[in-house]
Amino acid sequence: MKKKNFIKTAFKLLFMLGLAAFIMLPAYGQREKTVESISELEEMEDINTDLLKQIHKVAQEYPEFSYKYTIEDGEIQDVVVTGVDNTVDRKRLEVSIFDLKSNKNMMKAKPNRIGVFYSVDEEPEYQGEMELNRAIQSNLKYPEKAKNWGLEGTIFVKFVVDENGEIPYATTSSNIETSRENYLNDLREQAVEAVKATSGNWEPGKVEDVDVASMAVVPVTFDFEKDPAIRALIR
């Protein structure tokens, strides 16, 4: 009996130590390094897309979710998330946002194969986040067939804002699983068209105070119990 109790106690202790290490991760951070090649840059952008999906999957359960960075000497030291009452979810968000920001810092001012920057000194800006939400929602429709089928989820619209504030290119990513690929394509098409309708009204991103073409991401969520919603931008 004593042996069994000892084993149970040991497992509990190991579990708590593991959880503590997970929770403390943002405070230590990851060491900044240099992106050495374009292929590494593109691989890191794929990782960032996955991180965005993870962040929004958790954050969408918390309407009051917000976050802020602690930055010293240009390097991120910590992330503080508020509006999330579940400790594990809050720490998971802090770790993911920390990793995303750290990656973007490593990628800053490095263009891809076609001269588009994934991370810039100054992000491309619309006329304000609320105005962006209104502009996209005014051009966004929930496809009836997808809605009637009960297909819902978040479409991540990745698009280029060029030096003139135009959107010459947009694509999508999502983690929505369905047997009706045609309905999912309808959601993607609607999300892209709504974002493209904002073309020409953006302030371009900047690198060393020079206007450049850069990548932006807007998450568009379709929920058949609600109107389509634009989730908070993570930067």
C-alpha positions in Angstrom: 0.0 0.0 0.0 2.8 2.4 0.9 4.6 1.6 -2.4 1.4 2.5 -4.3 1.0 5.7 -2.5 4.6 6.6 -3.1 4.2 6.0 -6.9 1.0 8.1 -7.0 2.7 10.9 -5.1 5.7 10.7 -7.5 3.5 10.9 -10.6 1.6 13.9 -9.1 4.9 15.7 -8.4 6.2 15.1 -11.9 2.9 16.3 -13.4 3.0 19.5 -11.3 6.7 20.1 -12.2 5.9 19.7 -15.9 2.9 22.1 -15.6 5.0 24.6 -13.8 7.7 24.5 -16.5 5.0 25.0 -19.1 3.5 27.9 -17.3 6.9 29.6 -16.7 8.0 29.3 -20.4 7.2 32.9 -21.5 9.2 34.4 -18.7 12.4 32.9 -20.0 11.7 33.3 -23.7 13.6 31.9 -26.7 16.9 33.2 -27.8 16.8 35.5 -30.8 18.6 34.1 -33.8 19.1 35.1 -37.4 17.1 33.7 -40.3 19.8 32.6 -42.7 17.9 31.7 -45.9 14.7 32.4 -47.9 13.6 28.8 -47.4 14.0 29.1 -43.7 12.0 32.4 -43.8 9.2 30.6 -45.6 9.3 27.7 -43.2 9.0 30.1 -40.3 6.0 31.8 -42.0 4.3 28.4 -42.1 5.0 28.0 -38.4 3.5 31.4 -37.7 0.3 30.5 -39.6 0.0 27.4 -37.4 0.5 29.5 -34.3 -2.2 32.0 -35.4 -4.6 29.1 -35.8 -3.8 27.8 -32.3 -4.2 31.3 -30.8 -7.5 32.0 -32.4 -8.9 28.5 -31.5 -8.4 29.3 -27.8 -9.0 33.0 -27.9 -12.4 32.8 -29.6 -13.8 31.3 -26.4 -13.0 34.5 -24.5 -14.8 37.7 -25.7 -12.7 39.9 -23.4 -9.4 38.5 -24.6 -6.5 41.0 -24.9 -2.8 41.0 -24.6 0.3 43.2 -24.3 4.0 42.7 -24.7 7.0 43.6 -22.5 9.9 44.6 -24.8 13.4 45.6 -23.7 16.1 46.7 -26.2 13.9 45.7 -29.1 13.5 42.1 -27.8 10.3 40.6 -26.4 10.6 39.6 -22.8 7.1 38.5 -21.8 3.5 38.5 -22.9 0.6 39.2 -20.5 -2.9 37.9 -21.5 -6.0 39.3 -19.8 -9.7 38.4 -20.1 -9.0 34.6 -20.0 -10.0 33.1 -16.6 -8.7 29.6 -17.3 -5.1 29.4 -16.2 -4.0 26.7 -18.7 -5.7 28.5 -21.7 -4.1 31.8 -20.6 -0.6 30.4 -20.4 -1.1 28.6 -23.7 -2.0 31.9 -25.3 0.9 33.7 -23.7 3.4 31.0 -25.0 2.0 31.0 -28.5 1.8 34.8 -28.8 5.4 35.0 -27.4 6.6 32.5 -30.0 4.8 34.3 -32.8 6.2 37.7 -31.9 9.7 36.2 -31.4 9.6 34.6 -34.9 8.4 37.9 -36.5 11.3 39.7 -34.9 13.7 37.2 -36.4 12.1 37.6 -39.8 11.9 41.4 -39.7 13.1 43.3 -42.8 13.8 40.1 -44.8 11.9 39.8 -48.1 10.8 36.5 -49.6 11.5 35.3 -53.1 9.2 37.9 -54.7 10.2 40.8 -52.5 7.3 40.7 -50.0 8.1 41.2 -46.3 6.5 38.9 -43.7 7.6 41.1 -40.9 8.2 44.9 -41.0 9.1 47.8 -38.8 5.6 49.2 -39.1 2.7 47.0 -39.9 0.3 47.9 -42.8 -2.7 49.7 -41.3 -6.3 50.3 -42.2 -8.2 53.3 -40.8 -8.5 51.5 -37.5 -9.5 48.0 -36.4 -13.2 48.8 -35.9 -13.3 50.5 -39.4 -11.6 47.4 -40.9 -14.2 45.1 -39.2 -17.1 47.3 -40.6 -15.6 47.4 -44.1 -15.1 43.6 -44.3 -18.5 42.8 -42.7 -20.3 45.1 -45.1 -18.9 43.1 -48.0 -19.2 39.7 -46.3 -22.0 37.2 -46.8 -22.5 33.8 -45.2 -23.1 31.4 -48.2 -26.6 29.9 -47.7 -25.6 26.3 -48.6 -22.7 26.4 -46.2 -24.8 27.9 -43.5 -27.7 25.4 -44.0 -25.1 22.6 -43.9 -23.9 23.9 -40.5 -20.4 24.6 -41.8 -18.6 27.1 -39.5 -15.1 28.0 -38.5 -12.4 30.6 -39.1 -10.9 31.4 -42.5 -7.5 33.1 -42.3 -7.1 35.5 -45.2 -3.4 36.1 -45.9 -2.9 39.0 -48.3 -0.2 41.3 -49.6 -0.6 45.1 -49.1 1.7 46.7 -51.7 3.6 50.0 -51.6 0.4 51.8 -52.8 -2.0 50.3 -50.2 -3.5 48.0 -52.8 -4.1 44.3 -52.3 -2.8 42.5 -55.4 -2.8 39.0 -53.9 -4.8 37.1 -51.3 -5.0 33.4 -50.3 -6.6 31.5 -47.4 -5.8 28.9 -44.7 -8.1 27.2 -42.3 -8.4 24.2 -40.0 -12.0 23.5 -40.9 -12.7 19.9 -41.7 -15.7 18.9 -43.9 -16.7 16.4 -46.5 -18.3 19.3 -48.5 -15.2 20.9 -50.0 -17.3 23.0 -52.3 -19.0 24.7 -49.3 -15.6 25.4 -47.7 -14.5 26.9 -51.0 -17.6 29.2 -50.8 -16.5 30.4 -47.4 -13.0 31.0 -48.6 -14.2 32.9 -51.7 -16.4 35.2 -49.6 -13.7 35.9 -47.0 -11.2 36.8 -49.8 -13.6 39.0 -51.7 -14.5 40.9 -48.5 -10.9 41.6 -47.7 -10.1 42.6 -51.2 -12.9 45.1 -51.1 -10.6 47.1 -48.7 -7.9 47.4 -51.3 -6.6 50.9 -51.8 -7.5 52.0 -48.3 -4.4 50.7 -46.5 -1.3 52.5 -45.3 1.6 50.2 -46.5 4.0 48.6 -44.1 7.4 50.2 -43.7 11.0 49.0 -43.4 13.5 51.7 -42.3 10.8 54.3 -43.0 10.4 53.1 -46.6 7.0 51.8 -47.9 7.2 48.1 -48.9 4.9 45.3 -49.9 4.2 43.2 -46.9 2.0 40.3 -45.7 -1.0 40.7 -43.5 -3.5 38.3 -42.0 -7.2 38.8 -41.1 -9.2 35.9 -39.4 -12.8 35.8 -40.6 -15.1 33.6 -38.5 -18.3 32.1 -39.8 -20.7 31.0 -37.1 -24.2 29.8 -38.2 -25.7 31.1 -34.9 -24.2 34.5 -35.4 -23.2 36.9 -38.1 -19.7 36.4 -39.6 -17.2 38.0 -37.3 -13.7 39.5 -37.6 -11.5 38.2 -34.8 -8.9 40.4 -33.1 -5.7 40.9 -35.1 -2.6 39.3 -33.5 0.5 41.4 -34.2 
